[in-house]
Amino acid sequence: MVMAAHRTGGLVGKVSVITGVASGIGRATALAFARAGALVVGGDQDEVGGRETARLISDATGVTIVFLPTDVTSGHEVARLIQTAVDAHGHLDALFNNVGVNLVRMVPDVTEEEWDATIDTNLKSVFLGCKFAIPHLARAGGGAIVNNASNAGIIGRPGDPVYCASKHGIIGLTRSLALGHGPQGIRVNAICPGPIETPMIKAMRANASDTAAFDRNVAGQTALKRIGTADEVADLVAFLCSDSARNITGAAIPIDGGKAAGMIPGMIVPS
């Protein structure tokens, strides 16, 4: 799947910053970008996982990426990550704000500390990435930002309202930035994954009493009855950062097997 980025014809030599590269979607995207010829600078708070990603990419492609331990809730550290890419390669072309955490808890049971941590990790991190990347993108004559939202940014979900709030915020921020910075040639889009085989899903599966039933339930929430892969999401990010997507901005694109499209056939809802 990652080879699809070659067909977009527009990532070769693009200086790209990707957050959350230690695992999952971030790792898959860093690999896809490297294979497509991009110059990748990756950040993650998980230094061991991030350096493992750099090693895996080097082994698979012969390409060396720059990795920097980064707390995406810290303005100083996000600014340093962006500046590292500019210092290393002279400019910036693309940013993928990817880091996120879930919080499955009803609002009366959520503490202020949990609210702050979820909003900071999911939404503030996107604000910081855009804040420090946009001036460099503008100086380069334009570029692309992709923000990792979720289908929880498109629909309401009963079990994780704080997570939904943070993801709705990402989509609102994305659309506003697309309008505000389009004249500078900066495209800003959001991706909205559904169930994707990542460490988050694996952890939830490990805690399930019946793993087969867990998979059936998760896949059953989608129209396609499947759990997506990180490589599939990486391909979408690569496309949106490529020249082939030069006329796409302000979009929130579901990649969720149809989960956000509406009620699944057979679902019974009380009248």
TILUM-458699 format. One record per residue (C-alpha): x, y, z. Coordinates in Angstrom, 2 decimals, always signed. Layout:
BEGIN
[[X Y Z]]
...
END
This chain:
BEGIN
[[+0.00 +0.00 +0.00]]
[[+2.75 +2.49 +0.85]]
[[+4.06 +2.36 -2.72]]
[[+0.94 +4.25 -3.84]]
[[+2.64 +7.46 -2.76]]
[[+4.95 +7.13 -5.77]]
[[+1.99 +7.49 -8.11]]
[[+1.10 +10.87 -6.67]]
[[+4.31 +12.18 -8.21]]
[[+4.71 +15.00 -5.74]]
[[+6.58 +14.00 -2.59]]
[[+10.12 +13.69 -3.89]]
[[+12.34 +16.09 -2.00]]
[[+9.50 +17.51 +0.10]]
[[+10.66 +18.42 +3.60]]
[[+8.05 +16.87 +5.87]]
[[+7.50 +16.87 +9.64]]
[[+5.47 +14.01 +11.10]]
[[+4.51 +13.69 +14.75]]
[[+3.73 +10.46 +16.58]]
[[+6.19 +8.42 +14.50]]
[[+6.94 +5.85 +17.20]]
[[+4.13 +3.52 +16.14]]
[[+0.89 +3.04 +14.26]]
[[-0.22 +5.60 +11.70]]
[[+2.76 +7.86 +12.34]]
[[+5.27 +5.10 +11.73]]
[[+3.46 +3.91 +8.60]]
[[+3.29 +7.47 +7.27]]
[[+6.97 +8.15 +7.89]]
[[+7.78 +4.96 +5.97]]
[[+5.44 +5.89 +3.11]]
[[+6.95 +9.37 +2.84]]
[[+10.51 +8.04 +2.90]]
[[+9.71 +5.52 +0.18]]
[[+8.16 +8.31 -1.89]]
[[+11.33 +10.38 -1.68]]
[[+10.36 +12.89 +1.00]]
[[+12.85 +14.25 +3.53]]
[[+11.31 +13.23 +6.85]]
[[+11.78 +14.72 +10.31]]
[[+9.82 +12.81 +12.94]]
[[+8.88 +13.58 +16.50]]
[[+7.44 +11.53 +19.34]]
[[+7.54 +11.49 +23.13]]
[[+8.41 +7.78 +22.93]]
[[+12.12 +8.04 +22.19]]
[[+12.69 +4.27 +22.03]]
[[+9.83 +3.75 +19.58]]
[[+10.84 +6.77 +17.51]]
[[+14.40 +5.60 +17.11]]
[[+13.10 +2.13 +16.23]]
[[+11.00 +3.71 +13.47]]
[[+14.09 +5.47 +12.13]]
[[+15.98 +2.17 +12.14]]
[[+13.14 +0.29 +10.42]]
[[+12.94 +2.93 +7.69]]
[[+16.69 +2.85 +7.16]]
[[+16.66 -0.95 +6.91]]
[[+13.68 -0.99 +4.54]]
[[+14.60 +1.89 +2.26]]
[[+18.18 +2.95 +2.90]]
[[+16.78 +6.40 +3.73]]
[[+17.83 +8.16 +6.92]]
[[+15.17 +10.22 +8.68]]
[[+15.79 +12.69 +11.48]]
[[+14.11 +11.80 +14.77]]
[[+13.71 +14.21 +17.68]]
[[+12.09 +13.34 +21.03]]
[[+9.13 +15.72 +21.23]]
[[+6.31 +16.51 +23.62]]
[[+3.66 +17.88 +21.25]]
[[+1.89 +19.71 +24.08]]
[[+4.95 +21.92 +24.58]]
[[+5.25 +24.96 +22.34]]
[[+9.00 +25.06 +22.84]]
[[+9.45 +21.45 +21.76]]
[[+7.13 +21.69 +18.75]]
[[+8.90 +24.85 +17.59]]
[[+12.22 +23.04 +17.97]]
[[+10.96 +20.09 +15.88]]
[[+9.83 +22.37 +13.05]]
[[+13.02 +24.41 +13.20]]
[[+15.12 +21.24 +13.10]]
[[+13.55 +20.36 +9.74]]
[[+14.15 +23.86 +8.39]]
[[+17.74 +23.94 +9.65]]
[[+18.45 +20.51 +8.17]]
[[+16.88 +21.09 +4.76]]
[[+16.44 +24.84 +4.31]]
[[+12.64 +25.03 +4.21]]
[[+9.41 +23.18 +5.06]]
[[+6.85 +21.66 +2.67]]
[[+4.52 +19.50 +4.75]]
[[+3.34 +18.78 +8.28]]
[[+1.32 +15.84 +9.56]]
[[-0.10 +16.50 +13.04]]
[[-0.77 +12.94 +14.08]]
[[-0.54 +12.52 +17.85]]
[[-3.72 +11.64 +19.74]]
[[-5.08 +9.86 +22.81]]
[[-8.53 +8.51 +23.58]]
[[-10.57 +8.92 +26.74]]
[[-13.54 +6.59 +27.11]]
[[-15.53 +8.07 +29.96]]
[[-18.80 +9.92 +30.44]]
[[-18.53 +13.64 +31.19]]
[[-19.66 +13.45 +34.87]]
[[-16.81 +11.02 +35.50]]
[[-14.10 +13.03 +33.71]]
[[-11.72 +15.00 +35.92]]
[[-10.43 +18.43 +34.99]]
[[-6.96 +16.93 +34.68]]
[[-8.22 +14.32 +32.19]]
[[-10.03 +17.00 +30.18]]
[[-6.89 +19.14 +30.04]]
[[-4.65 +16.21 +29.09]]
[[-6.97 +15.05 +26.30]]
[[-7.54 +18.51 +24.84]]
[[-3.85 +19.39 +25.09]]
[[-2.68 +16.19 +23.41]]
[[-5.31 +16.09 +20.67]]
[[-6.15 +19.72 +19.93]]
[[-3.47 +21.97 +21.41]]
[[-0.81 +19.89 +19.67]]
[[-2.44 +20.61 +16.30]]
[[-2.62 +24.33 +17.12]]
[[+1.07 +24.33 +18.04]]
[[+2.15 +22.42 +14.96]]
[[+0.23 +24.78 +12.68]]
[[+1.36 +27.88 +14.58]]
[[+5.03 +27.12 +14.07]]
[[+4.80 +25.52 +10.63]]
[[+2.68 +28.11 +8.82]]
[[+5.31 +30.91 +8.74]]
[[+7.86 +28.51 +7.21]]
[[+5.33 +27.16 +4.70]]
[[+4.41 +30.70 +3.70]]
[[+8.07 +31.63 +3.19]]
[[+8.46 +28.55 +0.97]]
[[+5.56 +29.69 -1.21]]
[[+3.05 +27.23 +0.19]]
[[+2.72 +23.66 +1.35]]
[[+0.42 +21.18 +3.02]]
[[-0.78 +20.44 +6.53]]
[[-2.72 +17.30 +7.38]]
[[-4.33 +16.97 +10.82]]
[[-5.35 +13.59 +12.19]]
[[-8.91 +13.93 +13.45]]
[[-11.27 +10.93 +13.58]]
[[-14.77 +9.99 +12.58]]
[[-15.39 +11.22 +16.13]]
[[-14.81 +14.68 +14.68]]
[[-17.72 +14.20 +12.26]]
[[-20.28 +12.34 +14.34]]
[[-21.23 +12.20 +17.99]]
[[-20.33 +9.10 +19.98]]
[[-21.84 +8.32 +23.38]]
[[-18.87 +6.76 +25.12]]
[[-16.06 +9.26 +24.56]]
[[-17.49 +12.80 +24.49]]
[[-14.26 +14.56 +25.48]]
[[-12.40 +12.78 +22.69]]
[[-15.19 +13.80 +20.30]]
[[-14.90 +17.41 +21.44]]
[[-11.18 +17.46 +20.75]]
[[-11.62 +15.92 +17.31]]
[[-14.48 +18.26 +16.34]]
[[-12.14 +21.07 +17.37]]
[[-9.45 +19.79 +15.01]]
[[-11.85 +19.87 +12.07]]
[[-13.02 +23.38 +12.91]]
[[-9.43 +24.57 +13.19]]
[[-8.56 +22.82 +9.92]]
[[-11.32 +24.52 +7.97]]
[[-10.56 +27.95 +9.39]]
[[-6.85 +27.64 +8.65]]
[[-7.58 +26.49 +5.11]]
[[-9.62 +29.63 +4.52]]
[[-7.18 +31.95 +6.25]]
[[-3.98 +30.68 +4.64]]
[[-5.16 +29.49 +1.23]]
[[-4.01 +32.78 -0.34]]
[[-0.48 +31.89 +0.82]]
[[-0.65 +28.59 -1.03]]
[[-1.04 +26.59 +2.17]]
[[-3.48 +23.68 +2.04]]
[[-4.90 +22.37 +5.31]]
[[-6.92 +19.14 +5.49]]
[[-8.02 +16.67 +8.12]]
[[-8.24 +12.91 +7.92]]
[[-10.92 +11.08 +9.88]]
[[-9.93 +7.46 +10.53]]
[[-12.32 +4.91 +11.95]]
[[-11.21 +1.53 +13.32]]
[[-7.56 +1.14 +12.32]]
[[-5.19 -1.64 +13.37]]
[[-2.92 +0.41 +15.65]]
[[-1.50 -0.03 +19.17]]
[[-4.67 +1.65 +20.51]]
[[-6.91 -1.03 +18.97]]
[[-4.48 -3.77 +20.01]]
[[-4.56 -2.58 +23.62]]
[[-8.35 -2.52 +23.63]]
[[-8.43 -6.00 +22.10]]
[[-5.99 -7.29 +24.73]]
[[-8.32 -6.07 +27.48]]
[[-11.39 -7.69 +25.93]]
[[-12.69 -10.90 +27.45]]
[[-13.49 -12.26 +23.97]]
[[-11.09 -10.98 +21.30]]
[[-13.03 -12.48 +18.39]]
[[-16.23 -10.81 +19.59]]
[[-14.31 -7.55 +20.00]]
[[-13.15 -7.67 +16.38]]
[[-16.64 -8.51 +15.13]]
[[-18.12 -5.62 +17.09]]
[[-15.52 -3.09 +15.92]]
[[-15.67 -4.17 +12.27]]
[[-19.46 -4.42 +12.46]]
[[-19.71 -0.68 +13.09]]
[[-18.45 -0.05 +9.55]]
[[-20.20 -0.50 +6.21]]
[[-17.27 -2.54 +4.89]]
[[-17.12 -4.82 +7.96]]
[[-13.38 -4.52 +8.37]]
[[-10.71 -2.86 +10.46]]
[[-8.47 -0.66 +8.33]]
[[-4.68 -0.62 +8.27]]
[[-2.18 +2.09 +9.14]]
[[-0.68 +1.78 +5.64]]
[[-4.05 +2.73 +4.12]]
[[-4.16 +5.88 +6.22]]
[[-0.53 +6.65 +5.35]]
[[-1.39 +6.53 +1.67]]
[[-4.14 +9.11 +2.17]]
[[-1.80 +11.43 +4.05]]
[[+0.85 +11.03 +1.34]]
[[-1.71 +11.90 -1.33]]
[[-2.94 +15.00 +0.53]]
[[+0.63 +16.26 +0.95]]
[[+1.48 +15.59 -2.70]]
[[+1.11 +17.83 -5.72]]
[[-1.75 +15.62 -6.93]]
[[-3.93 +17.12 -4.17]]
[[-3.11 +20.71 -5.10]]
[[-6.80 +21.65 -5.31]]
[[-7.91 +20.01 -2.06]]
[[-8.09 +22.10 +1.09]]
[[-10.45 +22.54 +4.02]]
[[-11.61 +18.93 +3.72]]
[[-12.31 +16.42 +6.50]]
[[-11.92 +13.08 +4.76]]
[[-13.29 +9.92 +6.39]]
[[-11.19 +6.77 +6.09]]
[[-13.38 +4.66 +8.30]]
[[-15.01 +1.96 +6.19]]
[[-18.21 +4.00 +6.08]]
[[-18.66 +4.25 +9.85]]
[[-19.48 +7.96 +9.69]]
[[-21.84 +7.61 +6.72]]
[[-24.88 +6.84 +8.88]]
[[-26.79 +3.97 +10.43]]
[[-25.54 +0.54 +9.51]]
[[-28.21 -1.66 +7.82]]
[[-29.86 -3.89 +10.38]]
[[-29.26 -1.51 +13.26]]
[[-32.41 -1.19 +15.37]]
[[-33.11 +2.25 +16.80]]
[[-36.08 +2.93 +19.11]]
[[-38.64 +5.32 +17.63]]
END
